[in-house]
């Protein structure tokens, strides 16, 4: 995910739910138990779905 975003020069903030209990709580409050979850403009994308990611970035 990080490489894909970096190749497209998309700035991002990484949150490590394994090391950051606040980030884990945030993930759970969104209703997710698995990673990665990417939030783009309010859209939540679970997994590495390149097509959805590209569409969300184009909006």
C-alpha positions as CSV (number, residue, x, y, z in Angstrom):
1,X,0.0,0.0,0.0
2,X,2.7,2.5,1.0
3,X,4.7,1.8,-2.2
4,X,1.6,2.1,-4.4
5,X,0.7,5.5,-2.8
6,X,4.3,6.7,-2.9
7,X,4.7,5.8,-6.6
8,X,1.7,8.0,-7.3
9,X,3.0,10.8,-5.1
10,X,0.0,10.6,-2.8
11,X,0.7,11.9,0.7
12,X,-0.5,9.6,3.5
13,X,-0.4,9.1,7.2
14,X,0.4,5.6,8.4
15,X,-1.1,4.3,11.6
16,X,0.3,1.0,13.0
17,X,-2.5,-0.6,15.0
18,X,-0.1,-3.2,16.4
19,X,2.0,-0.6,18.1
20,X,-0.5,2.3,18.6
21,X,-3.5,1.5,20.9
22,X,-5.2,4.7,19.9
23,X,-5.0,3.8,16.2
24,X,-6.4,0.3,17.0
25,X,-9.3,1.9,18.9
26,X,-10.0,4.2,15.9
27,X,-10.0,1.2,13.6
28,X,-12.5,-0.6,15.8
29,X,-14.7,2.5,16.1
30,X,-15.0,2.5,12.3
31,X,-16.3,-1.1,12.6
32,X,-13.2,-2.8,11.2
33,X,-11.1,-5.7,12.6
34,X,-8.8,-6.2,9.6
35,X,-6.1,-4.2,7.9
36,X,-5.3,-2.3,5.7
37,X,-8.1,0.2,5.8
38,X,-7.5,3.3,3.7
39,X,-9.7,6.4,4.2
40,X,-9.9,8.8,1.3
41,X,-12.2,11.7,1.5
42,X,-14.4,9.9,3.9
43,X,-14.6,6.7,1.8
44,X,-13.3,3.7,3.7
45,X,-11.5,1.0,1.6
46,X,-10.6,-2.3,3.1
47,X,-7.7,-4.3,1.6
48,X,-5.6,-3.3,-1.3
49,X,-8.2,-2.7,-3.9
50,X,-6.3,-0.7,-6.5
51,X,-9.4,0.1,-8.6
52,X,-11.3,1.6,-5.7
53,X,-8.3,3.4,-4.4
54,X,-7.7,5.0,-7.9
55,X,-11.3,6.0,-8.2
56,X,-11.4,7.5,-4.7
57,X,-8.2,9.5,-5.4
58,X,-9.6,10.8,-8.7
59,X,-12.7,12.2,-7.0
